[in-house]
Amino acid sequence: MLLFSATRPFYPQPSPFLSLSQSISLPLAHPILPSPSSSKSPHFPSLQINCIDAAQPFDYESHLKNRYIQSTSLKIAIIGFGNFGQFLCKTFLRHHHTLLAHSRTNYTDLANQLGVSFYSDPNDLFEQHPDVVLLSTSILSTETLLQQLPFQRLRRNTLFVDVLSVKEFPRNLFLKYLPSDFDILCTHPMFGPESGKSSWAGLPFVYDKVRIGNEESRVKRCEKFLDIFEKEGCRMVEMSCMEHDKYAAGSQFVTHTMGRVLEKFGLESSPINTKGYETLLNLVEITEGDSFDLYYGLFMYNQNALEQLERLDMAFESIKKELFGRLHQVYRKQLFGDKEEEEKERERRFALKLLGNGSLIEPPLDNIRQDGS
């Protein structure tokens, strides 16, 4: 809105922007002449313009930032909003993704604090049409959960992701229960709330693109999800689910087994802890934070786990035999004194008599001829 008046002269002052309400004055083109009887000289009135609701400077950088965030953000639905689901959620939010959640336990208050929309009914969750559905449930409950999810409420090409500690098991379940149009990405962040609480930099993230559509939008959606972990500095490792389970049985399952054995052993801190002992205490602390269901799932749903458990048992028995074998030698020496050593020395000398220059002594040739005749 512009208001015009001719009340005061124009005195220009430098100003980079006009405020919401600011006045400027402009001189009129024609002077107002005095009357013949007046002795006053002619003067030029000014035109005053009052600017209301003036346009503000356009924040182009902010506009570009918002457009970039919208183009790279995903709507991610997390099913299983326990400790690990919340752990992942906080990082996803830092990357400006929209988060939805569902769990058997009501986490509405906690979700609101984090800025996550919580749905107690999976039907309501799927009606929001998330780009990605991420399963962060226990290994034991995965199949029952998949049998109950209302897939018909999702878009036909929705991306399903799991973060379970075993890979062939969820891969086979996804292929069995998910509609054929759905994309499948099997992943395993090989860290947790304890080992990854300060940073994810350098921590391994294993993934297998089991089934990703050829459309550009579906390929980019998968890459956007993987970019979250790559931008956090994870060591990205692409391998098949079968390879993962083979390696994980020899590393993760063994680690959890040793941690639980030491926990049952009752490992405790002392005033003279060594660095190695501190490492064992840290191992117990990390593994005792995980549920036994997780450990049982690592054993039950990884076909390589039983072999590793048997190898551990054999290795322990081998060490016991070696220790007791040496102890047996000590006991024999205490019982028989030097007699056993003297017997060994006699046997050694007798063996030397049978050897000449490191080889058996050949019998005389005459004896050989006589025997052969």
C-alpha positions in Angstrom: 0.0 0.0 0.0 1.3 3.4 -0.9 0.3 6.7 0.8 1.2 10.0 -0.9 1.5 13.4 0.7 3.2 16.7 0.0 4.3 17.8 3.5 8.0 18.0 3.9 11.1 18.5 1.7 13.3 15.6 0.4 16.5 14.9 2.3 17.9 11.6 0.9 19.7 9.2 3.3 21.5 6.0 2.2 19.6 2.9 3.1 20.2 -0.6 1.6 16.7 -1.9 2.2 13.3 -0.5 2.9 11.8 -1.4 6.2 8.2 -2.6 6.6 7.2 1.0 7.2 9.5 3.7 5.9 9.0 7.1 4.2 10.8 8.7 1.4 10.1 12.1 -0.2 10.5 13.1 -3.9 10.4 16.7 -5.2 7.5 17.6 -7.5 8.2 18.6 -11.1 6.5 22.1 -11.0 6.9 24.8 -8.4 4.0 26.5 -6.6 4.3 30.2 -7.3 3.4 32.8 -4.6 0.5 35.2 -4.9 1.3 38.6 -6.4 0.8 40.3 -3.0 3.2 37.9 -1.3 6.9 38.7 -0.9 7.9 35.0 -0.4 10.0 33.3 -3.0 8.6 30.2 -4.9 9.1 26.8 -3.3 9.0 23.2 -4.4 6.8 20.9 -2.3 7.8 17.3 -1.8 6.0 14.1 -2.5 6.2 11.7 0.5 5.8 8.0 0.0 5.0 5.8 2.9 5.9 2.1 2.2 3.9 -0.5 4.1 4.4 -4.2 3.7 7.6 -3.7 1.7 9.1 -6.9 0.1 11.9 -8.5 2.1 15.1 -9.9 0.8 14.7 -13.4 -0.6 16.8 -16.1 1.2 18.0 -18.0 -1.8 20.4 -20.2 0.1 17.8 -21.4 2.5 15.5 -22.2 -0.4 18.1 -24.3 -2.1 18.9 -26.1 1.2 15.2 -27.0 1.7 14.9 -28.2 -1.9 18.0 -30.4 -1.4 16.7 -31.9 1.8 13.4 -32.7 0.2 15.1 -34.4 -2.8 17.4 -36.6 -0.6 15.1 -37.4 2.3 13.2 -40.7 2.8 10.1 -41.6 4.7 11.3 -44.5 6.8 9.0 -46.8 8.9 10.8 -48.6 11.7 9.1 -51.8 12.9 10.5 -52.7 16.3 11.2 -49.5 18.2 13.4 -51.0 20.9 16.9 -50.0 21.9 18.5 -50.7 18.5 15.6 -49.1 16.6 15.9 -45.9 18.7 19.6 -46.0 18.2 19.3 -46.0 14.4 16.4 -43.5 14.5 18.5 -40.7 16.1 21.1 -40.9 13.3 18.4 -41.0 10.6 16.8 -37.9 12.0 20.2 -36.0 11.8 20.1 -36.7 8.0 16.7 -35.0 7.7 14.6 -38.2 7.0 11.0 -38.5 8.1 10.6 -41.2 10.7 7.6 -43.4 11.5 7.6 -46.2 14.1 5.6 -49.2 15.3 6.2 -51.6 18.1 4.4 -54.0 20.4 5.3 -51.7 23.3 3.7 -48.2 23.3 6.6 -45.7 22.8 4.4 -42.7 21.9 5.9 -40.3 24.5 9.5 -41.2 23.7 8.7 -41.0 19.9 7.2 -37.5 20.3 10.4 -36.4 22.2 12.5 -37.6 19.3 10.3 -36.2 16.6 9.0 -39.5 15.4 5.4 -40.4 14.5 4.4 -43.5 16.5 1.6 -45.8 15.3 0.3 -48.6 17.5 -1.5 -50.2 14.6 0.5 -51.3 11.5 -2.4 -50.6 9.3 -2.2 -46.9 10.1 1.5 -47.0 9.7 1.4 -48.5 6.2 -1.3 -46.1 5.1 1.4 -43.4 5.4 3.1 -45.0 2.4 6.7 -45.1 3.6 9.5 -45.3 1.1 11.4 -47.8 3.3 10.1 -50.3 5.9 13.0 -51.3 8.2 12.6 -54.4 10.4 14.5 -54.0 13.7 12.8 -56.9 15.6 14.3 -59.9 17.3 15.4 -62.8 15.2 12.9 -65.1 16.9 9.8 -63.0 16.1 10.6 -62.1 12.5 8.6 -64.8 10.8 5.5 -64.3 12.9 5.6 -60.5 12.3 5.9 -60.9 8.5 2.9 -63.1 8.5 0.8 -60.4 10.2 1.8 -57.3 8.3 -0.8 -55.7 6.0 1.3 -55.4 2.8 -1.7 -54.5 0.7 -1.7 -51.0 2.3 1.8 -50.2 1.0 2.9 -49.0 -2.4 3.7 -51.9 -4.7 7.5 -51.3 -4.9 8.2 -50.5 -1.3 11.8 -51.2 -0.1 12.1 -53.7 2.8 15.3 -53.6 4.9 16.3 -55.8 7.8 19.1 -55.2 10.3 19.2 -58.6 11.9 22.5 -60.3 13.0 22.0 -63.3 10.7 21.3 -62.8 7.0 20.2 -66.0 5.2 17.3 -66.4 7.5 15.6 -63.0 6.9 16.5 -63.2 3.2 14.6 -66.4 2.8 11.7 -65.0 4.8 11.5 -61.9 2.7 11.5 -63.9 -0.5 8.8 -66.2 0.9 6.3 -63.6 2.4 6.9 -60.3 0.5 5.0 -59.6 -2.7 7.3 -60.0 -5.8 7.1 -56.3 -6.6 8.8 -55.3 -3.3 12.5 -54.5 -3.2 14.7 -56.3 -0.6 17.9 -55.1 1.0 19.5 -57.2 3.7 21.9 -55.3 6.0 23.8 -55.8 9.2 25.3 -52.8 11.0 28.0 -54.7 12.9 27.8 -52.4 15.9 25.3 -51.4 18.5 24.3 -48.7 21.0 27.4 -49.4 23.0 30.1 -49.9 20.4 28.7 -47.1 18.2 27.6 -44.6 20.8 30.3 -42.1 20.0 30.8 -42.6 16.3 30.2 -45.0 13.4 33.4 -44.1 11.7 35.3 -47.2 10.5 32.6 -49.6 11.8 31.6 -52.3 9.3 28.2 -52.2 7.6 27.4 -55.3 5.6 24.7 -55.3 2.9 23.3 -57.5 0.2 21.0 -56.0 -2.6 18.9 -59.1 -2.8 16.2 -57.7 -5.1 16.2 -54.1 -6.3 14.1 -53.0 -9.3 15.7 -51.6 -12.4 13.8 -48.3 -12.4 16.0 -45.3 -11.7 13.8 -44.2 -8.7 14.1 -47.6 -7.0 17.9 -47.7 -7.5 18.2 -44.2 -6.1 16.0 -45.0 -3.1 18.3 -47.9 -2.2 21.4 -45.7 -2.6 19.8 -42.9 -0.4 19.4 -45.4 2.4 22.9 -46.7 2.1 24.2 -43.2 2.0 23.1 -42.7 5.6 25.7 -45.2 6.8 28.4 -44.1 4.2 28.1 -40.5 5.3 28.5 -41.5 8.9 31.9 -43.0 8.0 31.0 -46.7 8.1 33.2 -49.2 6.3 30.7 -50.4 3.6 31.0 -54.1 2.8 28.9 -55.7 0.1 28.7 -59.4 0.3 26.1 -62.2 -0.1 24.0 -63.3 2.9 25.7 -66.8 2.8 29.2 -65.3 3.0 28.1 -63.0 5.9 26.8 -65.9 8.0 30.0 -67.9 7.4 32.2 -65.0 8.6 29.8 -63.9 11.3 29.8 -67.4 12.9 33.5 -67.2 13.2 33.6 -63.7 14.7 30.3 -62.4 16.1 29.0 -65.8 17.5 32.4 -66.6 19.0 32.7 -63.1 20.5 29.2 -63.5 22.1 30.1 -67.0 23.3 33.3 -66.0 25.0 31.7 -62.9 26.6 28.9 -65.0 28.1 31.3 -67.7 29.3 33.4 -65.0 31.1 30.2 -63.6 32.5 29.2 -67.0 33.9 32.8 -67.3 35.2 32.3 -64.1 37.2 35.0 -61.9 35.8 35.6 -58.9 38.1 37.8 -55.9 38.0 40.8 -55.6 40.3 43.3 -53.0 41.4 46.0 -54.5 39.2 44.1 -54.9 35.9 46.3 -55.4 32.8 45.4 -54.1 29.3 44.4 -57.6 28.3 42.2 -58.1 31.3 40.5 -54.7 30.7 39.7 -56.0 27.2 38.0 -59.0 28.6 36.0 -56.9 31.0 34.9 -54.7 28.1 33.9 -57.8 26.2 31.7 -58.9 29.1 30.1 -55.5 29.4 29.3 -55.4 25.6 27.8 -58.9 25.4 25.8 -58.7 28.7 23.9 -55.7 27.3 22.4 -57.9 24.6 19.5 -60.3 25.3 19.9 -64.0 25.4 17.3 -64.2 22.6 19.8 -62.5 20.4 22.5 -64.9 21.3 20.1 -67.9 20.8 19.1 -66.5 17.5 22.7 -66.3 16.4 23.1 -70.0 17.3 19.7 -71.2 16.0 19.5 -69.4 12.7 23.1 -69.5 11.5 23.9 -73.0 10.2 27.6 -72.3 10.8 27.3 -71.6 14.5 27.1 -75.2 15.7 30.4 -76.0 14.0 32.1 -73.0 15.7 30.7 -74.1 19.1 32.2 -77.6 18.6 35.5 -76.1 17.6 35.6 -74.0 20.7 34.9 -77.1 22.8 37.6 -79.1 21.1 40.1 -76.2 21.5 39.3 -76.0 25.2 39.7 -79.8 25.7 43.0 -79.7 23.8 44.4 -77.0 26.1 43.3 -79.0 29.1 45.1 -82.1 27.8 48.3 -80.2 27.2 48.2 -78.8 30.7 47.4 -82.1 32.4 50.0 -83.9 30.2 52.8 -81.6 31.5 51.5 -81.9 35.0 51.7 -85.7 34.7 55.3 -85.5 33.7 56.0 -83.4 36.8 54.3 -86.0 39.0 56.3 -88.9 37.5 59.5 -87.1 38.1 58.6 -86.5 41.7 57.7 -90.1 42.1 60.6 -91.8 40.3 63.3 -89.2 40.7 66.2 -89.6 38.2 65.5 -93.3 37.5 63.3 -92.4 34.5 66.0 -90.0 33.1 68.6 -92.8 33.5 66.4 -95.2 31.6 65.9 -92.7 28.8 69.7 -92.2 28.6 70.3 -95.9 28.3 67.7 -96.2 25.5 69.4 -93.3 23.7 72.9 -94.9 23.9 71.5 -98.3 22.7 70.0 -96.5 19.7 73.3 -94.9 18.9 75.0 -98.4 18.8 72.5 -99.4 16.1 73.4 -96.3 14.0 76.6 -95.5 12.2 77.0 -92.0 10.9 73.2 -91.5 11.0 72.3 -94.7 9.1 71.8 -98.4 10.0 75.0 -100.5 10.0 75.1 -102.8 7.0 75.8 -106.5 7.8 79.0 -108.1 6.3 78.7 -109.2 2.6 79.8 -112.8 3.4 76.8 -113.2 5.7 74.5 -112.1 2.9 76.0 -114.6 0.4 75.7 -117.4 2.9 72.1 -116.6 3.6 71.3 -116.4 -0.1 73.0 -119.7 -1.0 
